Amino acid sequence: MNALPRARQLRVVACHGCGLVCEDILDETRHARCPRCGAALHRRRPGSIAHAWAFLIAALILYIPANALPVMYTDLFGHGSDSTIMSGVIEFWKSGSCDIALIIFIASIAVPCTKFLVLGLLLTTVQRRSRQAPRERARLYRLVELVGCWSMLDVVVVAVVSALVKFQGLSDIEPRIGILFFGVVVILTMLSAMSFDPRLIWDGDFEKRACSPEKLHETY
């Protein structure tokens, strides 16, 4: 089976802004723009790997205070206490709210750690120009994009629980600084995934290239 032609061989390039497939004239000019939205055209996102690593490392650093600092304050019948993410999961579980505890654990622990691992794996393999399992790595990237839509679920749970408790009037729950750090972590991981160019996954899958590796990487 013959390999499908690459975009460079067909002399086309996709716009990062609107997705329009345009004629590739980047060899003649470095300032080509999309005729539909006016965005600058690039064969690969400029600074993709560097930007994705920067956002990912920043998210990893802020994930420490997000878990170490309290995310909410609970006052139940005059007895108040601060809770971190894990202690909140344990308290909800012990109180019989297993569904809320499971949602918070998945949204606050399982999903962020999985995103860290997947993004780190994708960036490392792309930098090493790995040819191993490109389809599986592309699916992992799409999975990260999919779960990114639900990354703020933990913040929403804290807000909803706080509102319900205040409505009942029997106790009080207030958010704490930890939830702010967690929200920033979620935003940074989303920016890291958005900065990553998934087309880089397939670059290592081709032994014969229309251009040299130096030209291919000149934009990032």
C-alpha positions, -999 to +999 in steps of 0.1 A: +000+000+000+014+034-010+018+060+017-006+089+015+010+121+003+019+147+029+005+182+030+040+196+019+040+173-011+006+186-021+017+222-014-011+230+011-011+241+047-040+243+072-048+276+090-045+273+128-072+299+132-101+287+111-089+254+096-090+265+060-066+245+037-045+271+019-019+270-008+016+265+008+037+296-002+058+296+029+089+289+008+085+321-010+074+343+019+075+339+057+045+363+062+017+343+044-017+348+059-050+329+057-073+345+030-104+338+052-094+349+088-061+367+082-041+345+107-005+339+100+001+305+083+026+280+097+033+243+088+037+237+126+026+258+155+055+282+164+071+273+197+047+244+202+070+222+223+085+250+244+051+265+252+036+232+260+065+223+284+063+257+301+026+254+308+029+218+319+058+225+343+040+255+358+009+233+363+030+206+381+046+232+404+012+247+413-004+213+418+016+209+450+000+238+469-033+229+453-032+197+472-013+209+503-035+240+510-071+238+522-097+240+494-127+246+517-137+255+552-165+235+569-184+247+599-208+220+611-228+229+642-202+253+655-172+231+648-151+244+619-122+229+601-102+233+569-101+205+543-076+197+516-086+178+485-078+144+499-092+151+534-124+164+517-127+132+497-122+111+529-148+132+548-174+129+521-168+092+519-171+087+557-203+109+558-220+086+532-217+109+502-197+084+482-208+098+449-195+133+457-163+118+471-157+097+439-164+127+416-139+149+436-113+122+436-116+116+398-117+153+389-090+164+414-066+135+416-070+110+388-077+133+359-049+159+366-023+132+372-033+114+340-031+146+320+004+153+334+016+118+324+000+118+290+013+153+281+047+145+294+048+113+274+037+131+242+062+159+245+091+135+253+083+111+224+079+140+200+112+155+210+129+122+205+112+118+171+098+085+181+082+063+155+064+040+180+026+038+181+017+072+165-020+062+163-022+054+200-004+086+209-028+106+187-057+089+206-041+099+239-040+135+228-076+134+218-085+119+252-067+148+269-087+173+249-119+154+257-114+153+295-102+189+295-138+199+291-146+184+325-114+196+343-133+223+363-157+198+378-141+198+412-144+236+414-180+233+404-186+206+431-172+229+458-193+258+447-225+237+445-220+220+478-213+254+494-245+268+480-266+238+492-252+238+527-258+276+530-293+270+518-300+244+544-287+268+571-274+240+594-238+245+586-214+266+565-189+258+538-165+284+523-139+280+495-102+284+505-070+294+487-063+258+475-092+259+451-077+289+434-044+271+429-063+241+415-083+263+391-050+277+378-036+242+374-066+232+353-061+263+331-024+257+326-029+220+316-056+231+291-031+257+277-004+230+275-027+207+255-038+236+233-002+246+226+009+211+216+007+204+179-005+168+174+009+168+139+044+165+154+034+130+165+034+119+129+067+136+118+088+108+133+067+082+114+082+091+081+117+082+071+117+101+038+109+138+041+104+165+016+125+189+037+154+185+061+149+181+098+164+216+103+137+232+082+110+211+097+119+223+132+127+259+124+093+271+136+096+255+171 
